[in-house]
């Protein structure tokens, strides 16, 4: 059996101290396998953003255990010396807004991260074109960001998140600005890429349009999670 891409055990996060302390996460348990796309849903203030930031090593938890691909990343303290390398090499991020660099063209936006990680220019551009082709935006490879539609920009952002072969993708409301057709297209792309590259993808969402596409959903409320089976409708 595969090793879980993500395994959280009793993960906690407290902000502040004393009487002013707020427990944003109160003991989260979660297991995500390679090749699956899992939904994370919950009301505002439930801990979704805090959990995503902990998973992305953006903020430090205050208790519990976090494993990525079998490696203990956090257990009552960080267990790896270079969090920037962890984020660069093992975790991809997709945001509600694409956050593409406007003065770089499409290929440059996707190839930049591999080049920053030490890949040569030709290799980084080859990887970028492969991903743009997989996402059906290769015909826009030389275009400026301002020339792209909203849906095209989001696909370029997805390509960028995969450019370093990250085994984990954290997607924060990736379909919020899209209409129903484009939202379902993005989810179809994410599911296809998860299967092809064995990538584990967590999608934080309030978007009712895409809830039926998940086979598994984690609900978070008051800092705790529970899992339920989704519809997993073919898209």
Steps between C-alpha positions, in 0.01 A plus 500: 500500500613855431637716776260787570603823331372689805427365845398727785457370851360722773622818331440812710548872458455758774521874447591715798533391861320510831144628505544641149597164347300373203519135398458509121581128462411267785637166383460445127536148358523466122641254246540583129629242254709553185282550194186626671322834516337564837267783598536703819186692588372694797354834606704816530715493811495121523877460455529428125754772428701419812513133405612583146774730631624227736504248215691746285756564777402866494417503872613264776247278678507482879452129541442168328674329210525565126646254251558552128565184298603319818746768614424661836495872423358618831463336839473754779752705299636506145712197416663631183759779475387683186132584472556709186639195320203297621254750354701536179557131429208310653197728517318686223249778566196605300317810620164658428680763293768372257773739628695469175791736437367757251831593336587135418333303225314173561799269454722717719241497779495121505875448446612749765458273801700205358777743401506646850533142627810451285367347178661620179309737274432246226376234743276745684344622175447145375320415826290817469392413146410143602272633774348769282425232242340275761282794602416591139653849511819426304376731223534787751859414596641829370209720605509768765283446806281799411403322177353197678143434606426428867474128432830497310674683783376244750630214284840669478496533879429127529789427263728714717396308812607174335823629345727357770329159502352584840332188645254718693280782372310730734220680315325786682163579341636438147158517331344789693539759221386262224161421351359147524645374173850630571486384862421144393773519235754592768386208717524265203855620438597455866360148508677406177831640622465332839458164330777557245765635737386323822456842657298545818277807475302671775238747381366748754166621372161654568403440137185287491553437127803278558402318822350204305836438326677384819519135600606601851427814694635624831269733689665731750308676774625657822853378429416132455448289188279211407504309173212398282474330164418727209310428183813483287296583194688443175583832335 
